[in-house]
Amino acid sequence: MLFPPFKFPSRENRQECPPKLPPLISYSLDSYTVVDNSPPPVFRISDKVSEKSVMTISNKTDIDRQQVLHNIGCDTEGKLPARIESLINEYLENAHYLIEPSYSCVIRDVKLVHGTRVVIEGSVVFQSEVIARLLEQCEKAAVLLVTIGSHLEEMVCQLTEDGLMLQATVLDAIGSVATENLVDFVQSRVGEIARTQGFCISRRFSPGYCDWDVSQQKMVFRAVNGDSVGVRLTEGSQMFPRKSISGIIGIGSREVENYNPCLTCDKYDCVGRR
């Protein structure tokens, strides 16, 4: 057995609950429980709303194997050595025991845009030209924070300390894909709700991208009412667990769908260019 010797909890011992959100088949996030054990709130663009939940990944089909291969630098089309193939398959099979996805998402009115300064409901102030140009087109903004928890990250650190660098790299890549899956799920959820109200949504933007300074993480945490779903910030605004993503999504007319600051940016070698 190539997976390092640690005990996975049996599926029978994991708490399962029936789905309470409309399932999004593309991500197979098939069950979740609300943090405060109350029914999920009505999630409407026209109201002050917030949503928070802990979700359960059901099996390895939730993780895109091809994306994991890409993340670790393997040829996604070629044949892998048998040892690496077995390792990846085993980690995909078992990694869900280390993943505890949770998220917090709130929708706030955009109150003021002046120059590079944006004020949204709750006296939350964002400072960024890119974000200002986005939100001046928007009625509202969805602010989100997602994480897959710390267990997988702790195991990656343990594997690294034990000198098992290949295993650590594979597990870390799986964690990255799971985190992206979760934030894509939340973005899709915001999009569904926006469309029922006749709105469209923008791309997702996170502190640290373009001219939006990473120190603005503090404003993101403030916007989600301090509900950090187990995520904390360092003095340098780095998030822990590291497998966490924060950001905002603009909600407005159809024009916001096409907002792309890269089209007017002269940093052609930027790794985040899209």
C-alpha positions in Angstrom: 0.0 0.0 0.0 1.5 3.3 -1.1 -0.5 5.6 1.0 1.5 6.4 4.2 0.4 4.6 7.4 -2.3 6.7 9.0 -5.8 5.6 9.9 -8.7 6.8 7.8 -12.1 7.0 9.6 -14.6 4.5 8.1 -17.4 5.9 6.0 -19.9 4.4 8.5 -18.4 6.6 11.2 -18.7 9.8 9.2 -21.8 11.8 9.9 -23.9 12.0 6.7 -27.0 14.1 6.1 -29.5 14.4 3.2 -28.9 17.3 0.8 -30.5 20.6 1.6 -29.2 22.6 -1.3 -30.1 21.9 -5.0 -27.3 19.5 -6.0 -24.8 20.8 -8.6 -23.9 17.6 -10.4 -20.7 18.9 -11.9 -19.1 19.1 -8.4 -20.9 16.2 -6.7 -21.0 18.0 -3.4 -23.9 15.8 -2.3 -24.5 16.7 1.3 -24.0 19.4 3.8 -25.0 20.6 7.2 -25.5 24.2 8.2 -23.0 25.3 10.9 -25.6 26.4 13.4 -27.9 23.4 12.7 -30.7 25.7 11.5 -32.5 25.5 8.2 -30.6 27.3 5.3 -31.7 30.9 4.9 -33.7 32.1 2.0 -30.9 33.3 -0.3 -32.3 36.3 -2.3 -30.5 39.1 -4.0 -33.1 41.6 -2.9 -32.5 40.9 0.8 -29.7 41.1 3.3 -28.6 37.5 3.1 -25.8 35.3 4.2 -25.2 31.6 3.9 -22.8 29.4 5.6 -22.3 25.6 5.5 -20.1 22.7 6.0 -20.2 20.3 3.1 -19.2 16.7 2.6 -17.3 15.4 -0.5 -18.6 12.0 -1.2 -15.9 10.2 -3.2 -13.0 10.6 -5.6 -15.2 11.6 -8.5 -15.3 15.1 -6.9 -11.7 15.7 -7.8 -10.7 16.2 -11.4 -7.8 13.7 -11.9 -6.6 15.5 -15.0 -6.3 18.8 -13.1 -4.4 17.0 -10.3 -1.9 15.7 -12.9 -1.6 19.2 -14.4 -0.9 20.7 -11.0 1.9 18.2 -10.3 3.5 18.8 -13.7 2.6 15.4 -15.2 1.6 14.8 -18.9 -2.2 14.6 -18.7 -2.2 12.6 -22.0 0.8 10.3 -21.5 1.1 7.0 -19.6 2.3 7.4 -16.0 4.8 5.0 -14.3 2.8 2.3 -12.5 4.0 3.5 -9.1 2.8 7.1 -9.6 -0.4 5.9 -11.2 -1.2 3.7 -8.2 -0.3 6.5 -5.7 -2.5 9.1 -7.4 -5.4 6.6 -7.6 -5.1 5.7 -3.9 -4.9 9.3 -2.8 -7.9 10.3 -4.9 -9.8 7.4 -3.3 -9.0 8.4 0.3 -8.3 12.1 0.4 -11.9 13.0 1.1 -11.4 11.7 4.6 -9.0 14.7 5.1 -11.3 17.3 3.4 -13.9 19.3 5.3 -15.2 21.9 2.9 -17.0 24.9 4.4 -17.9 28.3 3.2 -19.5 31.7 4.2 -21.1 33.9 1.6 -22.9 37.2 2.0 -24.5 39.6 -0.4 -24.2 43.3 0.2 -25.5 46.5 -1.5 -22.9 48.6 -3.2 -23.2 52.0 -1.5 -20.6 54.2 -3.0 -17.9 54.1 -5.7 -15.5 57.1 -5.7 -12.3 57.0 -7.6 -10.5 53.8 -6.4 -12.6 53.6 -3.2 -15.7 51.4 -2.8 -18.1 51.3 0.1 -20.5 48.4 0.5 -23.2 47.7 3.0 -21.9 47.3 6.5 -19.3 50.1 6.1 -16.9 47.8 4.4 -14.4 49.7 2.3 -12.4 48.3 -0.6 -9.5 50.2 -2.1 -8.7 49.2 -5.7 -9.1 50.6 -9.2 -10.0 47.2 -10.6 -12.6 46.5 -7.9 -14.0 50.1 -8.2 -14.4 49.7 -12.0 -16.2 46.4 -11.4 -18.5 47.5 -8.7 -19.5 50.8 -10.3 -21.4 48.6 -12.7 -23.0 46.5 -10.0 -26.1 46.8 -7.7 -24.6 44.3 -5.2 -21.6 42.3 -4.4 -21.2 38.8 -3.1 -18.4 38.4 -0.6 -17.2 34.8 0.0 -14.8 32.8 2.0 -14.2 29.0 1.5 -11.9 26.4 3.0 -11.3 22.7 2.9 -10.1 22.7 6.5 -6.7 22.0 8.0 -6.5 18.2 8.1 -5.2 17.7 4.5 -2.7 20.5 5.0 -1.4 18.9 8.2 -0.9 15.6 6.5 1.0 17.3 3.7 3.3 18.9 6.3 3.8 15.5 7.9 4.6 13.8 4.6 7.1 16.6 3.9 8.8 16.2 7.3 9.1 12.4 6.6 10.8 13.1 3.3 7.9 11.8 1.2 7.9 14.6 -1.2 6.1 12.9 -4.1 3.3 11.9 -1.7 3.1 15.4 -0.3 3.0 17.0 -3.7 0.2 14.8 -4.9 -1.9 15.3 -1.8 -1.3 19.1 -1.9 -2.4 19.1 -5.6 -5.6 17.3 -4.6 -6.3 19.8 -1.9 -5.8 22.7 -4.4 -8.3 21.2 -6.8 -10.8 20.5 -4.0 -10.6 24.1 -2.9 -11.2 25.4 -6.4 -14.1 23.0 -6.7 -15.6 24.5 -3.6 -15.2 28.1 -4.6 -16.6 27.3 -8.1 -19.6 25.7 -6.4 -20.3 28.9 -4.3 -19.9 31.1 -7.4 -22.3 28.9 -9.3 -24.8 29.2 -6.4 -24.5 33.0 -6.5 -25.0 32.9 -10.2 -28.2 30.8 -9.9 -29.7 33.1 -7.4 -28.7 36.2 -9.4 -30.4 34.9 -12.5 -33.7 34.3 -10.7 -33.7 38.0 -9.8 -32.8 39.1 -13.4 -29.1 39.9 -12.6 -25.8 38.6 -14.0 -22.6 38.0 -12.1 -19.0 38.9 -12.8 -15.8 37.0 -12.6 -14.4 36.3 -9.2 -11.7 38.6 -7.7 -9.5 37.9 -4.7 -7.3 40.2 -2.6 -3.7 40.0 -3.9 -4.8 40.0 -7.6 -4.3 43.0 -9.9 -4.1 46.1 -7.8 -6.2 44.8 -5.0 -3.8 44.6 -2.1 -3.7 41.4 0.0 -4.2 43.5 3.2 -7.8 43.9 2.0 -8.4 40.4 3.3 -9.3 42.2 6.6 -12.2 43.9 4.8 -13.4 40.6 3.3 -13.4 39.0 6.7 -15.3 42.0 8.1 -17.9 41.7 5.3 -18.7 38.1 6.2 -19.6 39.3 9.7 -16.4 37.8 11.2 -17.7 34.3 10.3 -14.4 32.9 9.1 -15.5 29.3 9.0 -12.3 28.3 10.8 -10.0 30.5 8.7 -7.7 33.0 10.4 -5.5 35.8 9.2 -1.9 36.5 10.1 -0.7 40.0 10.5 0.5 39.8 6.9 -3.1 38.9 5.8 -2.2 35.3 4.9 -5.0 32.8 5.4 -4.7 29.7 7.5 -5.6 26.9 6.6 -3.8 27.7 3.4 -6.3 25.8 1.3 -8.7 28.7 1.5 -10.0 31.2 -1.0 -11.7 34.6 -0.4 -13.1 37.1 -2.9 -15.9 39.0 -4.3 -18.3 38.6 -7.2 -20.1 41.6 -8.7 -23.9 41.3 -9.3 -25.6 43.6 -11.8 -26.6 44.0 -15.4 -25.3 41.9 -18.3 -22.2 44.2 -18.7 -20.6 42.8 -15.6 -20.2 39.4 -17.2 -17.7 40.8 -19.6 -15.7 42.9 -17.2 -12.0 41.8 -17.6 -9.3 44.1 -16.3 -6.7 42.1 -18.2 -7.9 43.6 -21.5 -6.6 47.0 -20.4 -3.5 45.9 -18.4 0.0 46.1 -19.9 1.4 43.3 -17.6 1.5 40.8 -20.4 3.7 38.3 -18.5 1.3 38.1 -15.6 0.6 34.5 -14.5 -3.0 35.5 -13.7 -3.7 37.0 -17.1 -7.0 35.8 -18.6 
